[in-house]
Amino acid sequence: MASKALTLFEQHGYDNVTMAMIAEAAGVTERTAYRNYRNKLDVLMADFEQRTLEFQGLLYRQPLDLGVVDAVAKTARDGYFGAEELLALDLRRARIMMQVTELGAAWAEYEHEIEVQLGEWIAHRMNRSPFDTGVRVLAGALVVARRVAIQNWSLDPSRPLVDYSDEALAYVKEWEVGVST
């Protein structure tokens, strides 16, 4: 259903698409669509929660001898960058979300959840409190690096997302050394 919705959003604009249109494109009744999703934003964000949980699970399995940034980069490479279908879907989704102002709040809420989860993981990994300033700033920096990589990639998909991600994480890695001590 999400893929059908993305196609409609691309063709007609997010604001002009209704749940009835999404349901019809997906071959289900509007009632069924509403049974599974509260609104078209839920359709757009459908798999984010599951993928975030999967990413978090992969993070906790990273070797402790890897630094925080290296562990995040390895997790992304192992669990995400090789999945071409997911990458293509995310590129389409990112473009739509950057074009529609009202989606900014949903994106910010999603990023906040990622930041909280990263903070908990970093705190666990570094044996610190999740409320430690260094832990919170590092988690925030990782989320910003992710956002910048996705935005740059959506503007110029001629380079792979992994390149933009590596470039952004390199800046965070320089700073990470001070937090680790």
N, C-alpha and C positions, 0 to 999 in steps of 0.2 A: 504494500500500500504506500509506503514511504517513497519508493521510486516513482510510482505513478503520480503522487502528489508533487514531487520535485519537478517532474516534466510539466505538470500544469502550472506550477509557480513560475517556471522559466518561460512558458509560452504566454501566460496571461498576466503575470505579476501576482505576487503574494496576496495583495489586498483584493484582487478581483476573483480569487478562487474561493469556492464555498465547499463545505463538507459534502454537500450533495454532488458536486462535480468530482470530488475525490472518490467518493463511493462509486459513482458511475464508472469512472476510469478503472477502478480496481475490481469492478464486477461484483460488488456487494450492495446491499441496500443501505440507505442512509442510516437506518436504525442500527444495523450491524456496525457501521463505521463509528457511530456514537457509543456503541457498547464497548468498543475497544479504545477509543480516544475521546477525550473531552472536547477537543477542538483541533483546528488545523495546525496549531503550534505543537501540540502533542504528537501529531503525525510527523511533523518535521523533525522533532527531537526524539523520535521513538526509540532508537537503539542506543542513545547516549548513556543512559544509566547502566545498561548491561555491559557495554564496552568499557565504561569507567571501572566497574567492578572487576572485569577481566584484567584490565591493565594493572589495577591495584594488586590483584593476586600474583601477577607476574613480577611486580616490583618486590614483593616480600620474598620471592624466590631468588633474587639476585645475590651473588656472593658478597659477603661482608667486606672483602678486601677491595671492592670497587667503591670509589667515591660516590657521593650522591648523584652528581651530574652524569657520571659515566654509567651508573646503574639505570638512571632514567633513559639515557640514550640507548643503552643495550636493550632495555625493555621495549622501547619504541621500535627498534630495528627487528627484534625477535617476534613481536606480537602485532605489528601494525604496518610497517613500511613495505613488507612483502605482499600484503593483501591488496592487490590492484583494484579489486572491485570496491572494497571499502574506501580506498583512497579516491577513486572516481566519484563515489557517492558523497564523500566529505568535501571534495572540491566544489561540486554542484551546490551543496548545502551552504558552504561558506560564502559563496558568491551571493546567494539569496539573502543570507543573514546580514551581509554587509550592505545590501541595497535597501533594506527595510529598517527604518529607524526603530520601530516598535519592537523588533526582534533583538535589539541591543540589550534590553533588560533581561530577556530570557538567556541570552548568551552570557551576560555578566553573572547571572545566578548559577548557571552551569559551571562557569570558571571558578566561582567562589567555592562550590562544592569540591571541585578538583583541588583547589588550594588547601582546603581543610584536610582532605584525605592525604595529600602530599605532606602537609605539616605533621600529621599523625605518623606517617611512615618515616619521615626524616627524624622526628623525635625518638621513635622506637629504635631506629638504626644508630642514632648518635647518643642514645641513652640520656636524652634531655626531655624537658617538658614541651608539650606541643605549644605552650604559650611563651616559650623562650623567644626573645626578639630575633636572634639569629636564625632560628628554625622557621619562624613565620616569614621573615624577609626572604630566605632562600626558597621557601615554597612559593611565595609571590613572584619571585624572579623567574622560577621555572614556568609558572603559568604565563607570565608576560612573554617569555621566550617562545613558548608554544603558540601564543596568539600572533606574535610577529611572524613566525615561520608560516603559519596558516594564511595570514593576510598577504604576505609576500608571494606565496605560492599561488594563491587565488588570483593575484594580479598578473603573475608571470609563471604559468605552469610549464614553461619550456624546460625548466630545471626541476628535478625531482624534489618532493617535499623533504626528503631526508637531507638534502644539501642545505636547504634553508634552516632546518632544525639544527644541524651540526653547527652552522654559522652562528645561530642565536645562542645555542648552549655553550659555545666557546667563550662568550662574554660572561655567562653565569659561572662557568668553571674557573675563570680567573678570580672571581670574587669568592668562590666557595672555600678556597684555602684559608681565608681569614675566619670563616665561620667554624671550620672543623677543629680549630685549635682551642 
